[in-house]
Amino acid sequence: MVYTPPEYRKKGYASACVAGLSQTLLGEGYKFCFLFTDLSNPTSNKIYQKIGYQPVADWNNYSFSD
């Protein structure tokens, strides 16, 4: 989960953290890395696309109970 407190937003901290972690994983030999994001959050979606992530699929989660 990525969360930036309001007073630290729009300074690039989240972008730097996600990009840095992604680069570290790929540098250590991982073939790919992925993340899940809420489609209704345009801010995070824009950040992730800006650093190179691309939308691949929509995901739905269902739970059933008796």
C-alpha positions as CSV (number, residue, x, y, z in Angstrom):
1,M,0.0,0.0,0.0
2,V,1.3,3.4,-0.9
3,Y,0.0,6.3,1.2
4,T,1.3,9.9,1.4
5,P,0.1,12.2,4.2
6,P,-1.6,15.3,2.8
7,E,1.2,17.7,3.9
8,Y,3.8,15.7,1.8
9,R,1.7,15.2,-1.4
10,K,2.7,16.6,-4.8
11,K,6.4,16.4,-3.9
12,G,7.2,13.2,-5.8
13,Y,7.8,11.0,-2.7
14,A,5.4,8.2,-3.7
15,S,6.7,8.2,-7.3
16,A,10.3,8.0,-6.1
17,C,9.5,5.1,-3.7
18,V,7.6,3.0,-6.2
19,A,10.1,3.6,-9.0
20,G,13.0,2.9,-6.7
21,L,11.5,-0.4,-5.4
22,S,10.6,-1.4,-8.9
23,Q,14.2,-0.7,-10.1
24,T,15.6,-2.6,-7.2
25,L,13.5,-5.7,-7.9
26,L,14.3,-5.7,-11.6
27,G,18.0,-5.1,-10.8
28,E,18.0,-8.2,-8.5
29,G,16.8,-10.4,-11.3
30,Y,13.0,-10.3,-11.1
31,K,11.6,-10.6,-14.7
32,F,8.7,-8.3,-13.9
33,C,6.9,-6.6,-11.1
34,F,3.3,-5.6,-10.9
35,L,0.9,-3.7,-8.7
36,F,-2.8,-3.4,-8.0
37,T,-4.4,0.0,-8.0
38,D,-7.9,1.3,-7.6
39,L,-9.3,2.3,-11.0
40,S,-11.2,5.1,-9.3
41,N,-8.0,6.8,-8.1
42,P,-6.7,8.8,-11.0
43,T,-3.8,10.2,-9.0
44,S,-2.2,6.9,-8.3
45,N,-2.9,5.6,-11.8
46,K,-1.2,8.6,-13.4
47,I,1.8,8.2,-11.1
48,Y,2.2,4.5,-12.0
49,Q,1.9,5.1,-15.7
50,K,4.3,8.0,-15.6
51,I,7.0,5.7,-14.1
52,G,6.4,3.0,-16.7
53,Y,3.6,0.7,-15.5
54,Q,0.9,-0.1,-18.0
55,P,-2.6,-1.3,-17.4
56,V,-3.0,-5.0,-18.2
57,A,-6.3,-6.2,-16.8
58,D,-9.2,-5.3,-14.5
59,W,-9.5,-7.4,-11.4
60,N,-12.7,-8.2,-9.5
61,N,-12.8,-9.8,-6.1
62,Y,-15.9,-11.7,-5.0
63,S,-16.6,-13.4,-1.7
64,F,-19.5,-15.7,-0.9
65,S,-21.1,-16.6,2.4
66,D,-23.8,-18.9,3.5
